[in-house]
Amino acid sequence: MKIGIISDTHNVLREEVINRLNQITKTFVVRGNNDLLDLPDYLEIEMNQCLIYVVHDKRNIPDKLAGIDVVIYGHSHRYEQEEREGVLFLNPGSCGRRRFSLPLTMAFLWVEDNEIRIERINLDD
């Protein structure tokens, strides 16, 4: 299973776009600090026996992550990827308007045979 992950679009990803994406494939969206849409603050999603926790700001990640395999967050516009205590933490960076002179990035996450793999996508290339 291949999952596309974007963050910090700053209202570039309007409700009409989310609806169109949902016509193509299941789309999950959480509220960012600049979003005007009524969106959840966090989501827990299970895909291919992989439990994914999604939240905008890493300061809002709970201390207890029992059963969570991947935590996806944003807010800083900076790509980050690390594993801590068996949990993969991923910030795909930003693919909205450029801010803070940081590169525009996103990520793909693959879940296959209980293996999780991440591919960073540089949108500036």
C-alpha positions in Angstrom: 0.0 0.0 0.0 1.3 3.4 -1.0 0.3 6.5 0.9 1.0 10.1 -0.2 1.6 12.5 2.7 1.5 16.3 2.5 1.5 19.0 5.1 1.2 22.7 5.7 -0.7 23.7 2.6 -2.0 26.8 4.3 -5.5 26.7 2.8 -4.2 25.9 -0.7 -5.8 22.5 -0.2 -9.4 23.8 -0.3 -12.5 21.7 0.5 -13.2 21.2 -3.2 -9.8 19.7 -3.7 -10.2 17.3 -0.7 -13.6 16.2 -2.1 -12.0 15.5 -5.5 -9.1 13.6 -3.9 -11.7 11.5 -2.0 -13.2 10.5 -5.4 -9.8 9.1 -6.4 -8.8 7.5 -3.1 -9.6 7.7 0.6 -8.2 11.0 1.9 -7.4 11.9 5.5 -7.0 15.5 6.7 -6.3 17.0 10.1 -6.6 20.7 11.0 -3.5 22.8 10.9 -3.0 26.1 12.7 -4.0 28.1 9.6 -6.9 26.0 8.4 -10.4 27.5 8.2 -12.2 24.2 7.5 -13.9 22.2 10.3 -11.4 19.3 10.5 -10.4 16.9 13.3 -7.4 17.8 15.5 -5.9 14.3 15.1 -6.7 10.9 13.5 -5.7 7.3 14.1 -5.8 5.4 10.9 -5.2 1.6 10.4 -3.8 0.5 7.1 -2.5 -2.9 6.3 -2.1 -3.7 10.0 -0.1 -0.4 10.5 -1.5 2.1 13.0 -0.8 5.7 12.1 -1.4 8.7 14.3 -1.8 12.0 12.5 -1.6 15.5 14.1 -0.5 18.9 12.9 1.9 20.0 15.7 4.3 17.5 17.3 3.8 19.3 20.6 0.3 17.6 20.5 1.6 14.1 20.1 0.5 12.1 23.2 3.1 10.7 25.6 1.7 7.2 25.3 1.8 5.8 21.8 0.8 2.2 22.6 0.3 0.3 19.4 1.2 3.2 17.1 3.6 2.4 14.3 3.9 5.8 12.6 3.3 9.3 13.8 2.8 11.9 11.1 3.0 15.6 12.0 3.7 19.0 10.4 3.8 22.6 11.5 7.5 23.3 11.2 7.6 23.1 7.4 10.9 21.2 7.8 11.2 17.5 6.7 12.1 15.2 9.5 12.2 11.4 9.8 13.4 9.4 12.7 12.6 6.2 14.6 12.3 6.3 18.4 11.5 3.2 20.5 10.1 1.4 17.4 7.8 4.2 16.3 8.5 6.1 13.0 8.1 9.8 13.3 7.6 11.7 10.0 7.2 15.4 9.1 6.8 15.5 5.4 7.7 19.2 5.3 5.6 21.7 3.4 4.1 21.6 -0.1 2.1 24.8 0.2 3.5 28.3 -0.4 7.2 28.5 0.3 8.0 29.9 3.8 11.2 30.4 5.8 13.3 29.6 2.6 12.8 25.9 3.3 12.5 23.4 0.5 9.1 22.2 -0.6 8.7 18.5 0.2 6.3 15.7 0.7 6.6 12.0 1.3 5.3 8.6 0.2 4.9 5.9 2.8 4.7 2.2 1.8 3.3 -0.5 4.1 4.1 -4.0 2.7 4.5 -7.3 4.6 4.7 -5.5 8.0 7.5 -3.3 6.6 7.3 0.5 6.5 9.3 2.4 4.0 9.4 6.2 3.5 10.4 8.1 0.3 11.1 11.8 0.6 9.9 13.8 -2.5 11.6 17.1 -3.2 9.2 19.3 -5.1 11.8 21.9 -5.9 13.6 19.6 -8.4 
